[in-house]
Every structure is written in C-alpha cells, then in structure tokens.
Amino acid sequence: MSKSEKKWRRIYIALYIFVYGIYVPYNLLMWLGGEEGFPIAMFPIAIGLPFMKKNHINSIREKEQNV
C-alpha cells in the first residue's frame, strides 16, 4: 500500500465517521421529530460513499501500477 493510498484511506475513514455517525442520524432525527421534510439528499450520499471509495482506491492502484 502506497503513501497516497494510505492517506486516502484515512480521509475516507473520517468521511465515514462524519456521514454515518453524524449526518445520517441527525437528518433522521430531524425528520422523525417533524422539524424538517424527508431527507432525500441523505440516501445518495449514504449509499454512494462506499462505491466512491472503492472506485477511487482502485484508480490509485492502477496509476501506481502503470508508473
């Protein structure tokens, strides 16, 4: 694992903690409390983050193999 890949893995861990630990629960509580409407934007973010990480890490690995 290269330095670049390690750096991006740490960044993605921080994103996971923020999105799944703070953003999603906050939006669900606000929606269930009736203070806001249905959190439509939450679903693409919560579902897309793992796919984004996988594709990005794979592209980093491909770049390093070609160099």
C-alpha positions in Angstrom: 0.0 0.0 0.0 1.5 3.3 -1.1 1.5 6.6 0.8 -1.2 8.0 -1.4 -3.5 5.1 -0.8 -2.9 5.2 3.0 -3.7 9.0 3.0 -6.9 8.5 1.1 -8.0 5.6 3.3 -7.6 7.8 6.4 -9.7 10.5 4.6 -12.4 8.0 3.8 -12.5 6.8 7.4 -13.1 10.4 8.5 -15.8 10.7 5.9 -17.5 7.5 7.1 -17.4 8.7 10.7 -19.0 12.0 9.7 -21.6 10.7 7.3 -22.7 7.6 9.2 -22.0 8.9 12.7 -23.3 12.4 12.4 -25.0 13.4 9.2 -27.4 10.4 8.7 -28.5 10.2 12.4 -29.0 14.0 12.6 -31.2 14.0 9.4 -33.2 11.0 10.6 -33.8 12.6 14.0 -34.8 15.9 12.4 -37.2 14.1 10.0 -38.7 11.9 12.8 -39.1 15.0 15.0 -41.1 16.7 12.3 -38.8 19.7 12.1 -37.7 19.0 8.5 -39.0 17.3 5.4 -38.0 13.9 4.2 -34.1 13.8 3.8 -33.9 12.9 0.2 -30.3 14.0 -0.2 -29.1 11.7 2.6 -29.7 8.5 0.6 -27.4 9.0 -2.4 -24.7 10.2 0.0 -25.0 7.3 2.3 -25.3 4.7 -0.5 -22.7 6.3 -2.8 -19.8 6.8 -0.4 -18.6 3.1 -0.3 -18.8 2.9 -4.1 -16.9 6.2 -4.5 -14.2 4.9 -2.1 -13.9 1.6 -4.0 -13.5 3.3 -7.4 -11.1 5.9 -6.2 -8.8 3.4 -4.4 -8.8 1.2 -7.5 -7.9 4.1 -9.7 -5.0 5.0 -7.4 -3.8 1.4 -7.5 -4.0 1.4 -11.4 -2.0 4.6 -11.6 0.7 3.2 -9.3 1.0 0.0 -11.4 1.4 1.9 -14.6 4.2 4.2 -13.2 
